Amino acid sequence: METRRIGSLEVSVVGLGCNNFGWRIDADASKKVIHAALDSGITFFDTADVYGDGRSEKYVGDTLWGRRDEVVIATKFGWKVAENREGASPKYVKAAVEQSLRRLRTDAIDLYQMHKPDPSVPIADTLGALNDLARAGKVREIGCSNFSAGQIRAAEEAGAGRPFRFVSVQNEYSLMRRDPEREILPECSRLGLSFLPYFPLASGLLTGKYRRNQSFPPGSRGSDGWGPNVFTPENLEIVERLTEFAESLGYTLLELAFSWLTAQPAVASVIAGATTPGQVAANASSCDWKLSEKELAQIDAIVQSARDSEETSSAHR
């Protein structure tokens, strides 16, 4: 599999998001997914202390024990995991990393990410603590998640002169959710930061299993009523048109979703979750389509046309 860089780290262009571990699937099922990822050439594993109340980190650490030098492990801190255990104060950051290191069964976290901004703590203070951890060898690189372009700039300014600065930004981004294109992706390119899109399949919308005028598959997020703002008539119309475009060229919607993201210059690795070995294998093999400039323009036109049609239809209802 193709690899790209996040700071000093070399990662597979498709990563495994471990957010399902510990709540949607148990330890045994998580182990099977992780092994399928390894077999598929995935070397980048992204988790967080809050996923599954810490169980995700534990499952990752237990399964990768003995193969630590083959993989790049990313985790996060900052979201509330328990009473008085959240945020980005230096004291909390240094306590949180010890817990993550223990669960992950490792001496160092490759990419340690601030899961969300903490307005109660100056970013310079948090960066100071993260630099202390990096100098101590407990983390190798640092990154952020769910930051705005302004917050990214503020962190860059606060990190000036420090040996370690944020090298990555992890935010939601997909063909259906393109907010980062306005400010965040240009800021990443300007500062040389790697971008890590999460929810690349728009909560399952771009997997190919949801089609217009068809019942949602049993047990799927759509059938469970999950994400009422995702499975809308407008979005399903976009899915239909994108599916037709991909299939006309011999590809699937899933391949289109991954390949479109990997065509974006700032993207280092597409983080996709999975609950079965089959899903992770399909994700791993879905980024081989090298989209041309013409094809990228056609995709933009398809999405915009579908949205324009829905807006016109809504205006006449």
Secondary structure, DSSP 4 states (H G I P E B T S, - for coil): --EEEETTEEEESEEEE-TTBTTTB-HHHHHHHHHHHHHTT--EEE--TTGGGGHHHHHHHHHHTT-GGG-EEEEEE-S--BTTB-S--HHHHHHHHHHHHHHHT-S-EEEEEE-S--TTS-HHHHHHHHHHHHHTTSEEEEEEES--HHHHHHHHHHTTT-S--EEEEEEE-BTTB-GGGTTHHHHHHHHT-EEEEESTTTTTGGGS---TTSPPPTTSTTTTT--TTTS-HHHHHHHHHHHHHHHHTT--HHHHHHHHHHTSTTB--EEEE-SSHHHHHHHHTS------HHHHHHHHHHHHHHHHHHHHHHHT-
